[in-house]
Amino acid sequence: MRKVRTIQLKNETKHRLDRLGRKGDTYDDIIRKLINSYTKNSDLSRAAGN
């Protein structure tokens, strides 16, 4: 059984996540995409010496 957590978000944060997602995306999907994008960009910045 997979573990599920509940997190509290401000309404504005929820609305911003809604705008980032696509039809059928879960909040978990959206947050994972954001984390992957952040990690990728952070790695690129480090590689460029920023």
N, C-alpha and C positions, 0 to 999 in steps of 0.2 A: 504494500500500500504506500502511495507517495504521500509525503508530508506536505501540508499546505499551511501557510502562515497568513495572518491577516495584518495588514499595515494600514496606518492612518494617513490619509492624504488631505491636504486642503482642497476645497472645491476647485480652485483655479488649477491646481496641479492635475486633478482628475480630468478637467476639461482639456488641458494641454495634451495629456496622454491620449485622450479620445481623438484629438485632431491628428496626432502622429500615427495612430493605428489605421489599419485597413479593415474592411469588412471581414469578419471571421477571426481577427486577431484577439487574443486574450491580453489582459494587462501583463501577464507573464511574458508573452511574446514581445510586446512593445518594450518592456523594460530590458529584456535580454538583447534586443536589437540595439537599444541605446548603450548598454554596457559594452557590447561588441564594437560599436562605432567609437566609443570613447577609448577603449583599449587600443584599437587600431591606430587612431589618431595620436594617442600618447606615445605609442611605439615609434611612429613615423617622426614625431617631434624629437624624441630622444636620439633616433638614428641621424637626424639632421643637425644635432648638436644644439637644439633650442632648449 
